[in-house]
Amino acid sequence: MGPRKKSVKTCLVNEEIPEEAISDETEKDYMNQLSHEVLCHIFRYLPLQDIMCMECLSRKLKEAVTLYLRVVRVVDLCAGRWWEYMPSGFTDSSFLTLLKKMPDVEQLYGLHPRYLERRRVRGHEAFSIPGVLEALQACPNLVGVETSHLELVESIWTYMPHVHILGKFRNRNGAFPIPPENKLKIPIGAKIQTLHLVGVNVPEIPCIPMLRHLYMKWVRLTKPQPFKDFLCISLRTFVMRNCAGPTNSLKYVPLVTGLASARNLEHLEMVRVPFLGGLIQHVVEDSWRSGGFRNLHTIVLGACKNALEVDLGYLIITAARRLHEVRIQPSLTKDGVFSALKMAELEFPQFETLHLGYVDEFLLQSRMANADLVKYGLADVVENPGIITDIGMKAVNEVFSCIKYLAIYNCPHLHSPYSWISDHSRWTRLVDINLVRCHALKLDSFGQFIELLPSLEFISLDQMFREPPKGCARVGLSAGTGIGVSSALVSNQNSNNDNDNNAQNNNANIHDNNHHHPDESDDENDFRQDLQPGEQQFAADALNEMEDMVQEDGEVIAENGNETPAQSQAVIPVDADEEQAGPSGLQRVVKPTPITVHDSESDDEEDSLELQEVWIPKTGARRYSEREEKIGESVQSKELSEIAKTKPRHAVKRKRTADKSTSTSDPVIEDDHVQVLLLKSKNLVGVTMTNCGITDLVLKDCPKMMFIHATRCRVLKHLKVENAPIVNRFDYAQCKKLNMDQVLDQILRMPPERNRIIYLRPMQQVDTLTLEQKLFSGPYPYHICIIHEFSNPPNVRNKVRIRSWMDTIANINQELIKYEFFPEATRSEEDLKKYPKYPWGREIYTLEGVVDGAPYSMISDFPWLRSLRAAEPNSFARYDFEDDEESTIYAPRRKGQLSADICMETIGEEISEMRQMKKGVFQRVVAIFIHYCDVNGEPVEDDYI
């Protein structure tokens, strides 16, 4: 067999290609070569609007469209987007023409017109309700229609009662106060399964056997007895929130009995429904044997004026087998409820979520007073906070041993979470705890409680552990600690339940706590009990805002700092480490040098208020804040103590400078009350704090902690990380006194086991040059990126996109170090000595740009980033979202740089150059995003925080 002969193919140059061949290739119509059947199959995956556009492209496509419409049975005018409106431009005649082309249509979805005329006008082409009905009647096989138009659905029920209302009916023009034009009359036996009504006037809720889900919010029931014929035997979900119905409680009896007839009812939610107290108890007793309320998995009672503990208890006991979630209004958040459930000795195998002191969002967010809500027809309800105590909380877990999610709102009688744990109450499955406005909760006890929760992952704190007002120690008040009258005992804002005996219960509960739990009261409470009669009289006079205070001669302070007050002196003894301010525990000393006083309540007065005299503790121990030490370095504490010892305190008559409204407004030197939240938990993943009085956050031992969010925490200053190796996201927004340098230093000194991202929204001016110098010159083994964002109002585009590319940079470095034997950079003390000046051993560069009209600036030593930004898109490029380098810093998906391997192919030359130069890289990176919209001291409203 001889050698194979080479086959030579002639290759034509572009100039030699015949023009006829080129024109044949470009003008070839592949669509017309497809059969009608194939085209109809393709049309099944296209929106109706696109199909109708093809009708005018060619004769064959027109035939295919006509054939498709002739056989189609399910049509969606909104292409699956039920929240949008159908295409505009329809008139009565055009809509009738369209539906006549679809004689076999059975289900019409997406009939959501933006506007419909009520009636036709002769000689005027419009889209009207009569025109839509005529078009629907032209479809002989029509079974169901999906719509969201109130008048249209009522017309369909009236003139086409055989047609079902498909999907979920949700009216789109709901509002409060309820618009008078929003009306809907529901006929008996209406063919609908899901009815969501918001801001609608409805005469009554009749018998609807097919109805499965009924959701009513801001619905005005206009008939005197709107539930007279209520019977929905297929009902699974019933929600009635803030509806304007009859004020007579007896008229809700048919409603509750009708709900008991729905054997498959799973979700029961009643907010501001004034049903008769004890009614649910009697209905449950009559119906539980036949299955009434037995299948409930969610029970929500909020602001139900007359609801009793037995109503809630009977529902919970009846639904114990399948119960998942319970939300309890404040008037029912009592120890007795859970003590009774404990006595029932039931098991709740599927229970997960408990919300104590539940108040509806509308009542929390609405700016209307209760009188205004009553004017618009809502029930007259004024609700007091829940009165559950630590004893009740211990019973909670004994009853619901499988609880995973716990939320508590405004329960001022909770003091010691540590006492919630007992041999029968271990909270072993608790995953998420959310506390709001529980002002009396003790911080140290809360930390001990967290440490003992084996499964806890998330903590959310809102308006918790608030700092005591300045000067409270002076008048013997333990403000903010729950001793005395707490502001939490005042009615919830715009909230909801009238309990005549709540005030008595509150007072009784306070006395019970003080007498039976002496270990939970504050030290100052004990001090007050030890006062002599004269001292008690002084405290009373101070509270009553006396204009003049006269103090008797006092004994000279002893050198050891201890003294025994005379009987005639109004002195409250304090420990050396306890903050005190004012004449009751401080010694007046004339100072030769004026001291600037920093009051955390008013930063505007910091630079203007100067005193020639200050009050120092009689113990001789004066606590200075860091700022005071810097300002008054020339004045030594030894001099102060000497002056205090040599100058005896004579009778002093001092004109009080307090405001008329409070006795704690005197200009005194008092630093923020130190409150340290110490977290130690094996499974804790994240903590969120909003409006909290924490000054220091300490991560003692949190091996699984991943994020920290702090928003509007006014006195939050410091962060200490002892053991939290994988925490990677820090978010500090509008924290007025945050020590940025200390927080950043603490984070960057963590071992480089994770990439870390830090979001900051400072409320004071930032020295960017000093900050950048500290970060880039410090001993931090990370590549660092600092992004200065100046958008106002805030733009989140850059903030959100950082995560998508910072990890890619770190992944490239790790690949190079691990598999390519690339040198790894270090940041030891020797390295710092080698690079004492800019750029401190780093390759620092700056990127600037504008996003949505707002400038940003980025300074970084991230390797590879500039080359990746400048690279051309590859074959993996994605264009399914709008970002590019013009709208954000770096858009890797637009470039097709979806992984570290793809990126390494793009920057191969730069990698080779750095290898030859023997320059190392760090395995981990840190991105610091600083938003400057709040630096003037005024917080900017932002929906994203």
Secondary structure, 3 states (H helix, E strand, C coil): CCCCCCCCCCCCCHHHCCHHHHHHHHHCCCHHHCCHHHHHHHHCCCCHHHHHHHCCCCHHHHHHHHHHHHHCCEEECCCCCCCCCCCCCCCHHHHHHHHHCCCCCCEEEEECCCCCECCCECCECCCEHHHHHHHHHCCCCCCEEEECCHHHHHHHHHHCCCCEEEEEEECCCCCCCCCCCCECCCCCCCCEEEEEEECCEECCCCECCCCCEEEEECCEECCCCCCCCCECCCCCEEEEECCECCCCHHHHHHHHHHHHHCCCCCEEEEECCCCCCCHHHHHHHHHHHHCCCCCCCEEEEECCCCCCHHHHHHHHHHCCCCCCEEEECHHHCCHHHHHHHHHHCCCCCCCCEEEECCCCHHHHHCCCCHHHHHHCCCCCCCCCCCCCCHHHHHHHHHHCCCCCEEEEECCCCCCCHHHHCECCECCCCCCEEEEECCCCCCHHHHHHHHHCCCCCCEEEEECCCCCCCCCHHHHCCCCCCCCCCCHHHCCCCCCCCCCCCHHHHHHHHHHHHHHHCHHHCCHHHHHHHHCCHHHHHHHHHHHCCCCEEECCCCCCCCCCCCCCCCCCCCCCCCCCCCCCCCCCCEEEEEEEEEEECCCCCCHHHCCCCEEEEEEEECCCCCCCCHHHHHHCCCCCHHHHHHHHHHCCCCCCEEECCCCCCCCCCCCCCCCCCCCEEEEECCCCCEEEEECCCCCEEEEEECCCCCEEEEECCCCCCEEEECCCCCCCEEEEECCCCCCHHHHHHHHHCCCCCCCEEEEEECCCCCCHHHHHHHHHHCCCCCEEEEEEECCCCCCCHHHHHHHHHHHHHHHHHHHHHHHCCCCECCCCHHHHHHCCCCCCCCCCEEEEEEECCEEEEEEECCCCHHHHHHCCCCCCCCCCCCCCCCCCCCCHHHHCCCCHHHHHHHCHHHHHHHHHCCCCECCCEEEEEEECCCCCCCCCCCCCC
